[in-house]
Amino acid sequence: MARHGHGPAAALAIIAAAALVAACAQPDLTVGVPNTTTTAPLPSRVTEPPEALDPQPAPDGGETASPGEATPEQTTEPSERAAPPPGGAQPPPAAPVEPPPAAPAPPSAVEDQPASGQDPPEPPPAEAPGLTATTLRVAVIADVETGGVADGRSRSVQTAVRAWAAAVNASGGLAGRTVDVVTLDAGLFGHEAVLAEACDGDVFALVGSDALLDDEGVELLADPACDLVDFPAQVHSPRRAASPRTFQAVPVSAGSANVGALRWVAERQPVRIRSTATFFVDFPVTVVAAERTAEAARSLGFEVVYDPSVTIGESFDPYVADMAAAGVHHVLWDGDAHRLLDLLASLEAAGLTVGVSCGAACRSGLFMDAAAEAADGVLIWSPYLPLREEAQSPELAAYRQWLAVVDPEAVPDLQGLAAWAAGRLFEEAVRRATDAGTPAEDRGALSAASVAAAATRIVNWHGHGLHAPSDPGTGDPSPCGVVMGASDGTLFRFHPLQPGSFDCSPQNLFALEATAQLGLELPALPEVPETPPLPPEGGEAG
């Protein structure tokens, strides 16, 4: 017999169905993330004691919304071109690319809205460096003017931090304050001086920095007199990574190396990797990086048959002749991108074709533009999604669009994207430090110490969909990334093929042994002259 009286239940079912349809219409930021599916949301990004007063996760279980996610009008760019992978392997099948979504409307920023009829909380006047009742000043350090050695090496991070600040300010600022950006030029050899300038100046935090010799003066960050927190775009030295107030969106560590791209090459070209070269460019930080990469590569079957040390400005022509004689088929590169351009030019002039596995240096748009076709065959491992996968991550669209707002001539690149991600991480730490969006919100509680304490609790963080989950608070490295290859000055996805996905195999992290402590030693202290002997009583020393 039919049963009646289900009117309320039917209504609830309709509401639930409508909610499901609305949820499915939202972009999925979990594609390729381990332990998640396209139908299950990411877990809360923080694992911490119940008594912690942190904002609650967003209703979908992912990251809480950021007030800086408002985006200006959408822009488009030509699609990438496919090209054969290095070493003569067949190109991967082209994956269909969805057109980028329309730019999302500015979020309502519910977390920052006062209750009806209440005035917004006002922070009290602050006396901390870089912090007032109305402004929060951050600095970004880059290598820009280097006397011709590596001019413009990391200029894009400065533009990216300015873009991030513009996005944040358009959505109300941080802790009720407008974010001001100070750009500092390390000039490759002046990092300690500009770091001291930031410590002594009117600066609250370092955000989005990328300086090649970033270990110079790093002990200042541990000095209580330098009350700075550090959220770099890229860490190059083990000592900078180990700094107690340095927090990375995608951490690297001294004890391990990510070998995702090297594994991909080794599985496809097991014969060619038996004749590998690596170059030790004469900067201490790049020598350490090359030693670490060589140890990790050997564990995968790479045989290094040629490993010279080269100096700044030295011609690569004789080295290329030696490579040809040794039958080198692959190069492991951890030096500066400008020197790699010189090597590629010498290889092209000699008619020698080799594959190149490049470190973070090749994520620069400046390198890709200057190298053009000469970069064909260069592989990189990126913890971030390719720039044109906006259909999988609207945050990519936000970065590109705000970059165009602050500098219409700026070229988006992975180096700048890393600086944008550093800004998002700092933004989250500030929100947690002030309990933003909770009844306990206290904008006057903002300090370098409170931001550092909040940052140590940030785990399972994916930068609003820019990268796979990482643990900035613990500093544990992530195995996740994407293998990208260069063709005609453009980087495109090689592995894994699915847009929006990452290779998160635990085998991508190699535990270093022989080189784990390289670069961690403190700089030598200046010699102290011997104290002259005291003069004998009643006379002077002879």
NORCOR-V10567 format. One record per run of one state. SS is the DSSP state (helix for helix, strand for strand, loop for the rest). FROM is the first residue (numbers start at 0). TO is the last residue. If there is no record, write none. Layout:
((SS	FROM	TO) (SS	FROM	TO))
This chain:
((loop	0	5) (helix	6	24) (loop	25	35) (strand	36	36) (loop	37	38) (strand	39	39) (loop	40	84) (helix	85	87) (loop	88	108) (helix	109	111) (loop	112	129) (strand	130	130) (loop	131	133) (strand	134	141) (loop	142	153) (helix	154	169) (loop	170	172) (strand	173	173) (loop	174	175) (strand	176	184) (loop	185	189) (helix	190	199) (loop	200	203) (strand	204	206) (loop	207	208) (strand	209	209) (loop	210	216) (helix	217	221) (loop	222	227) (strand	228	230) (loop	231	236) (helix	237	240) (loop	241	244) (strand	245	245) (loop	246	254) (strand	255	257) (loop	258	258) (helix	259	267) (loop	268	270) (helix	271	273) (loop	274	274) (strand	275	277) (loop	278	278) (strand	279	280) (loop	281	282) (helix	283	298) (loop	299	302) (strand	303	305) (loop	306	307) (strand	308	309) (loop	310	315) (helix	316	325) (loop	326	328) (strand	329	332) (loop	333	335) (helix	336	349) (loop	350	353) (strand	354	357) (loop	358	358) (helix	359	362) (loop	363	363) (helix	364	374) (loop	375	376) (strand	377	381) (loop	382	382) (strand	383	383) (loop	384	392) (helix	393	405) (loop	406	412) (helix	413	432) (loop	433	441) (helix	442	444) (loop	445	446) (helix	447	454) (loop	455	459) (strand	460	460) (loop	461	465) (strand	466	466) (loop	467	468) (strand	469	470) (loop	471	474) (strand	475	475) (loop	476	479) (strand	480	486) (loop	487	488) (strand	489	494) (loop	495	501) (strand	502	502) (loop	503	504) (helix	505	507) (strand	508	510) (loop	511	541))
